[in-house]
């Protein structure tokens, strides 16, 4: 059998690096697609980012501010949804009286 020693280390390393970049890209995109964006996950993100900022400084403050504003927006939307559900269920009982369908 003939032995193949005519491979180039540079080419092999390039192939490995490109393959790992693609795997990492696929992994990150899968993680992003699987995490639901809700009040709990945003709160956990704020906690995790706060711990990260303790170690690495305030240069990540814009991300923290954005997550905080997203959390406030989610909380307001949930409050409005709860209010609408409550008011909607309240008026359903009066539908026969008000002749609503």
GROMACS elastic network, one bead per residue, 0.5 to 0.9 nm:
[ bonds ]
;  ai    aj funct       b0    kb
    3     6     6  0.89379   500
    4     7     6  0.73908   500
    5     8     6  0.87363   500
    7    10     6  0.88655   500
    7    11     6  0.77754   500
    7    12     6  0.77332   500
    8    11     6  0.53242   500
    8    12     6  0.63687   500
    8    13     6  0.87017   500
    9    12     6  0.51329   500
    9    13     6  0.60689   500
    9    14     6  0.84851   500
   10    13     6  0.52131   500
   10    14     6  0.61113   500
   10    15     6  0.86578   500
   11    14     6  0.50608   500
   11    15     6  0.62128   500
   11    16     6  0.86894   500
   12    15     6  0.50995   500
   12    16     6  0.62196   500
   12    17     6  0.86145   500
   13    16     6  0.50626   500
   13    17     6  0.60405   500
   13    18     6  0.85030   500
   14    17     6  0.51859   500
   14    18     6  0.61215   500
   14    19     6  0.85355   500
   15    18     6  0.52116   500
   15    19     6  0.60829   500
   15    20     6  0.85900   500
   16    19     6  0.51101   500
   16    20     6  0.61207   500
   16    21     6  0.85830   500
   17    20     6  0.51306   500
   17    21     6  0.61340   500
   17    22     6  0.86530   500
   18    21     6  0.50827   500
   18    22     6  0.62489   500
   18    23     6  0.86360   500
   19    22     6  0.51765   500
   19    23     6  0.61845   500
   19    24     6  0.86115   500
   20    24     6  0.60033   500
   20    25     6  0.84308   500
   21    24     6  0.51044   500
   21    25     6  0.60567   500
   21    26     6  0.85965   500
   22    25     6  0.50222   500
   22    26     6  0.61438   500
   22    27     6  0.85045   500
   23    26     6  0.51414   500
   23    27     6  0.60570   500
   23    28     6  0.86534   500
   24    28     6  0.61454   500
   24    29     6  0.85619   500
   25    28     6  0.53043   500
   25    29     6  0.62049   500
   25    30     6  0.86101   500
   26    29     6  0.52034   500
   26    30     6  0.61222   500
   26    31     6  0.86595   500
   27    30     6  0.51668   500
   27    31     6  0.62778   500
   27    32     6  0.87286   500
   28    31     6  0.50783   500
   28    32     6  0.62001   500
   28    33     6  0.86632   500
   29    32     6  0.50931   500
   29    33     6  0.62255   500
   29    34     6  0.87124   500
   30    33     6  0.51633   500
   30    34     6  0.62210   500
   30    35     6  0.88779   500
   31    34     6  0.52204   500
   31    35     6  0.63703   500
   32    35     6  0.56902   500
   32    36     6  0.84740   500
   33    36     6  0.77681   500
   35    41     6  0.78373   500
   36    41     6  0.70946   500
   37    40     6  0.81155   500
   37    41     6  0.60959   500
   37    42     6  0.67549   500
   38    41     6  0.55436   500
   38    42     6  0.62355   500
   38    43     6  0.86121   500
   38    71     6  0.82603   500
   38    74     6  0.70435   500
   39    42     6  0.53483   500
   39    43     6  0.61183   500
   39    44     6  0.86478   500
   39    70     6  0.89526   500
   39    71     6  0.62581   500
   39    72     6  0.89023   500
   39    74     6  0.62728   500
   39    75     6  0.68601   500
   39    78     6  0.88801   500
   40    43     6  0.51481   500
   40    44     6  0.61903   500
   40    45     6  0.85801   500
   41    44     6  0.50437   500
   41    45     6  0.60847   500
   41    46     6  0.86551   500
   42    46     6  0.62181   500
   42    47     6  0.86835   500
   42    67     6  0.66738   500
   42    68     6  0.80552   500
   42    70     6  0.76932   500
   42    71     6  0.61293   500
   43    46     6  0.50942   500
   43    47     6  0.63309   500
   43    48     6  0.86751   500
   43    67     6  0.83523   500
   43    68     6  0.82805   500
   43    71     6  0.70546   500
   44    47     6  0.50583   500
   44    48     6  0.61026   500
   44    49     6  0.84558   500
   45    48     6  0.50885   500
   45    49     6  0.59539   500
   45    50     6  0.84280   500
   45    64     6  0.88146   500
   45    67     6  0.76320   500
   46    49     6  0.50825   500
   46    50     6  0.60052   500
   46    51     6  0.86853   500
   46    64     6  0.65252   500
   46    67     6  0.65670   500
   46    68     6  0.71343   500
   46    71     6  0.89953   500
   47    50     6  0.50898   500
   47    51     6  0.64161   500
   47    52     6  0.86847   500
   48    51     6  0.52680   500
   48    52     6  0.62605   500
   48    53     6  0.86764   500
   49    53     6  0.59997   500
   49    54     6  0.85915   500
   49    60     6  0.82096   500
   49    63     6  0.84700   500
   49    64     6  0.68396   500
   50    53     6  0.50420   500
   50    54     6  0.63108   500
   50    55     6  0.89816   500
   50    64     6  0.76856   500
   51    54     6  0.51748   500
   51    55     6  0.68606   500
   51    56     6  0.89247   500
   52    55     6  0.54410   500
   52    56     6  0.61738   500
   52    57     6  0.79961   500
   52    60     6  0.88006   500
   53    58     6  0.59440   500
   53    59     6  0.78813   500
   53    60     6  0.66504   500
   53    61     6  0.78928   500
   54    57     6  0.58832   500
   54    58     6  0.79819   500
   56    59     6  0.77940   500
   56    60     6  0.83047   500
   57    60     6  0.71242   500
   57    61     6  0.84765   500
   58    61     6  0.52233   500
   58    62     6  0.86568   500
   59    62     6  0.75138   500
   59    63     6  0.89011   500
   60    63     6  0.55457   500
   60    64     6  0.65547   500
   60    65     6  0.89084   500
   61    65     6  0.60498   500
   61    66     6  0.85357   500
   62    65     6  0.50431   500
   62    66     6  0.61710   500
   62    67     6  0.86726   500
   63    66     6  0.50736   500
   63    67     6  0.62251   500
   63    68     6  0.85582   500
   64    67     6  0.51727   500
   64    68     6  0.60989   500
   64    69     6  0.86428   500
   65    68     6  0.50267   500
   65    69     6  0.61729   500
   65    70     6  0.85619   500
   66    69     6  0.51741   500
   66    70     6  0.61485   500
   66    71     6  0.85945   500
   67    71     6  0.61116   500
   67    72     6  0.87048   500
   68    71     6  0.50219   500
   68    72     6  0.63490   500
   68    73     6  0.86962   500
   69    72     6  0.51058   500
   69    73     6  0.62246   500
   69    74     6  0.86645   500
   70    73     6  0.50418   500
   70    74     6  0.61508   500
   70    75     6  0.85890   500
   71    74     6  0.51204   500
   71    75     6  0.61485   500
   71    76     6  0.86242   500
   72    75     6  0.51071   500
   72    76     6  0.61790   500
   72    77     6  0.86042   500
   73    76     6  0.51660   500
   73    77     6  0.61627   500
   73    78     6  0.86168   500
   74    77     6  0.50813   500
   74    78     6  0.61219   500
   74    79     6  0.86045   500
   75    78     6  0.50801   500
   75    79     6  0.61629   500
   75    80     6  0.86486   500
   76    79     6  0.50674   500
   76    80     6  0.62034   500
   76    81     6  0.85655   500
   77    80     6  0.51368   500
   77    81     6  0.61075   500
   77    82     6  0.85980   500
   78    81     6  0.50153   500
   78    82     6  0.60976   500
   78    83     6  0.85174   500
   79    82     6  0.51218   500
   79    83     6  0.61083   500
   79    84     6  0.85564   500
   80    84     6  0.60255   500
   80    85     6  0.84756   500
   81    84     6  0.50881   500
   81    85     6  0.60699   500
   81    86     6  0.85298   500
   82    85     6  0.50736   500
   82    86     6  0.60886   500
   82    87     6  0.85819   500
   83    86     6  0.50870   500
   83    87     6  0.60809   500
   83    88     6  0.83217   500
   84    87     6  0.51644   500
   84    88     6  0.57926   500
   84    89     6  0.84205   500
   85    88     6  0.50443   500
   85    89     6  0.60657   500
   85    90     6  0.84898   500
   86    89     6  0.52865   500
   86    90     6  0.61605   500
   86    91     6  0.88904   500
   87    91     6  0.64082   500
   87    92     6  0.87862   500
   88    91     6  0.54495   500
   88    92     6  0.64091   500
   89    92     6  0.52076   500
   89    93     6  0.72214   500
   90    93     6  0.61246   500
   90    94     6  0.76970   500
   91    94     6  0.52614   500
   91    95     6  0.66124   500
   92    95     6  0.52425   500
   92    96     6  0.84568   500
   92   100     6  0.83993   500
   93    96     6  0.74482   500
   93    97     6  0.84683   500
   94    97     6  0.53039   500
   94    98     6  0.60244   500
   94    99     6  0.81745   500
   94   100     6  0.80152   500
   95    98     6  0.51209   500
   95    99     6  0.54659   500
   95   101     6  0.66115   500
   96   100     6  0.64471   500
   96   101     6  0.80915   500
   97   100     6  0.78450   500
